[in-house]
């Protein structure tokens, strides 16, 4: 489950960066950054606890 958690963190970070860039510059597909944040948080949550 560590890989799922790591993927979730990465997808969340990319989504946040994409959202920030989308607030400054218009580019095609910028709405998918919100979806990436939602998917990333979900993966992060189901990824389990790292102990």
N, C-alpha and C positions, 0 to 999 in steps of 0.2 A: 504494500500500500504506500510505501514511501515514494515510489515513482509517480503515483496518482497525485499525491500531495505536492510534489515538486512540480509536476505539470500544471496543477492548479495555480500555484504561486506564479509560475511563468506566464500563464495565460492571463491571469489577473493583472500582472504588471504590464504586459503588452496592451491589454485593453485600456488601462488607465493612461498609458502613454498615447495611445491612439485617440482617446477621448480628449486629452489635452491638446494634441495637435489639431484635432477636428474643431476645437473651439477657436483656434487661431487661423487655420487655413481650411478652406473647403476642398475636399477631395472625394472621389467616388468611393462609396462603401464605408463612409465614416460612421454610419449608424451601426455597423457591425461591431464597433468597439464596445458599445453597451452590452451587446450579446456576449462578447468575449469576457467582459467583467462578470456577467451573471454565470456563465459556464465555468469560469475560473474559480469563482467563490464556491460553486457547487463541488467541483473536483477537490478543492482545498478542504472543504468540510467533510467529504466522504473519504478522504485520503487516510484518515486514521491518525492516531496519536503517535508521535515519534518518541520512543523512550530509550 
